[in-house]
């Protein structure tokens, strides 16, 4: 199912039209004529839609940041939006419309309750039974189109049951909540955030305490999904033996163990079930909340994974990195962190089924020499998986992660020669500021003009290609421009290498 078809299940035609209009305004302006042609609706209907959109913008942007100007044919924002504000606005509208969607509310209800009747659903959501039946039919259509292996089965004359792979259902539940909450809203109805916070208080996790507010809410949402599933008597069963072996070896967070023991008496029957729940939860939390583990911890775990010579997951990921090392010399630290990261991603995307939720729409091809090389290393190492439905998702994820670390490892260092004709004392101020703010792998100070790539000075007369004129250390504008210039130099170098 393409994104528009999926969105049309959850959102009204008018809401989709408003989102389309906002998308057209990304370039600054749009016209009634172009909207009439693209949306295939009358100008009168477009005017009604724009007026309605303007009212919603007034509510969302009460400080008048988002006011629209409509002048005959042209529609535009009165004040040009910065890129980050535009993205924030689009996201706000998407979340607003999703939370207003009746089908979305039904989806969350079914994921929480698992077993239900139409009467109970109608009462809980305050819908009529006839409307609830209609929404129930649309939800069945959604599951069928998405092909998750999830379906709604009739349990008896009155009750229905959500049926499918337990790992897939839990991932869908978390993603369905996170797509609208953005880490800032609690969308569960059968369990409160205070209940989860009480669990966190019991665990007293130092990992949890160092997370951002959004990060804490993300972890709380994942825990809520697991707690609801377990209390409804749904268990993770029959994990792949390779996943279990890897999980037992590297998933050692005492906090997760404490959390599951906290639930054990009530919902888990035996230690084997407890361990499978622990492994599944640990892999998922460490995938979606990568800040839970420090780089030092990831490096230690990666080193331990190297010793698992009979584990195919560890072996395949290690083979990829061995091929990478033939061209790029990775440091031991980077190699270990990458090995841990690849193994965790492989488990979650392939074995736990996240790939079902990772359609690669509009993904740009990997055209850079570095990305192409990394892709070939992955192809040569994962030959047994190349025809699996998950393969392109695994490959794309691996390529992005490995390429990101290669950028750190590659020598990008640009040498900077600083010289001030009028104020020689400025030299040390500029040099120390650069040393303080930039890694020497990226920017180095040199006193040898012949080896310099960049010159920073208060005068002209240099034959270097890269030159930055710095007026005065007490001029804030000069500092801002210098930062922008150096960051652009770094970006250009990375693109050149790629």
Secondary structure, DSSP 4 states (H G I P E B T S, - for coil): --HHHHHHHHS-HHHHHHHHHHHHGGGSEEEHHHHHHHHT--HHHHHHHHHHHHHHHHHH-TTSTT-EEEETTEEEESSPPPHHHHHHHHHHHHHHHHHT-HHHHHHHHHHHHSEEEHHHHHHHHT--HHHHHHHHHHHHHHHHHHT-S-EEEE-SSSEEEEES-HHHHHHHHHHHHHHHHTTS----SSS-HHHHHHHHHHHT-HHHHTS-HHHHHHHHHHHHHHHHHHHTT-------HHHHHHHHHH---HHHHHHHHHHHHHH--SHHHHHHHHHHHHHHHHHH-GGGS-HHHHHHHHHHHTT-TT-HHHHHHHHHHHHHTTTS---HHHHHHHHHHHHHHHIIIIIS-GGGG---TTPPP--SHHHHHHHHHHHHH-GGGTTSTTHHHHHHHHHHHHHHHHHHHS---EEEEEE-SS-TTHHHHHHHHHHHHS-TTTEEE-S-GGG-SEEEESS-----SEEEE---TT-HHHHHHHHHHHHHHHHHHHHHH-
